Amino acid sequence: MHTIQVYIDETLDADDLTDLQSQLLSIPYVKNVVVNNSTPHDVLVEYEEQYVMPMDIIHTMSNRGLHPDIISG
């Protein structure tokens, strides 16, 4: 497993974070997504490295109209 931390420029409310978490978990081989209402700009995504590229995750977020940046991987 591999984990990336993503920073989102936009501030998302609890419902938006839950929706984003669900959408990211629908990507094949994404195994866990951690969101926290107290830090709504940070998202941790755990995935099977041999199948998912971090850019797939970023593209999914960008397609929602978000402006994500990978800050650690």
C-alpha positions in Angstrom: 0.0 0.0 0.0 1.0 3.6 -0.6 -0.4 6.8 0.9 -0.5 10.3 -0.4 -1.5 13.4 1.4 -3.4 15.9 -0.7 -4.1 19.6 0.0 -7.3 21.0 -1.4 -7.4 24.8 -1.9 -11.2 24.9 -1.3 -12.8 24.6 2.1 -15.3 21.7 2.1 -18.0 21.2 4.6 -18.8 17.8 6.2 -21.2 16.7 3.4 -18.7 17.6 0.7 -15.9 15.8 2.4 -18.1 12.7 2.8 -19.0 12.9 -0.9 -15.4 13.3 -1.9 -14.4 10.3 0.3 -17.1 8.2 -1.4 -16.0 9.2 -4.9 -12.3 8.5 -4.2 -13.2 5.1 -2.7 -15.0 4.3 -5.9 -11.6 4.4 -7.8 -10.5 0.8 -8.2 -7.6 -0.1 -5.9 -8.1 2.9 -3.6 -8.4 1.2 -0.2 -8.9 4.0 2.3 -9.6 7.7 2.3 -9.2 9.8 5.5 -11.0 13.1 5.8 -11.3 15.2 8.9 -13.8 18.0 9.5 -11.3 19.9 11.6 -8.7 19.9 8.8 -10.9 20.1 5.7 -8.0 21.0 3.3 -6.1 17.7 4.0 -7.1 14.3 2.6 -5.1 11.1 3.0 -5.5 8.4 0.3 -4.2 4.9 0.6 -4.0 2.8 -2.6 -2.4 -0.2 -4.2 0.6 1.4 -5.8 1.0 -1.0 -8.7 -2.6 -0.2 -10.0 -3.3 3.4 -9.2 -1.2 6.4 -10.0 -1.5 9.5 -7.9 -2.5 11.5 -10.9 -5.7 9.4 -11.2 -6.6 10.6 -7.7 -5.8 14.2 -8.6 -7.8 14.0 -11.8 -10.8 12.7 -10.0 -10.6 15.6 -7.6 -10.0 18.1 -10.3 -13.0 16.8 -12.2 -15.1 17.8 -9.2 -13.9 21.4 -9.6 -11.3 21.2 -6.8 -7.8 22.4 -6.9 -5.7 19.6 -5.2 -2.0 19.4 -4.7 0.0 16.4 -3.5 2.0 17.5 -0.5 3.5 14.2 0.5 3.7 10.7 -0.9 
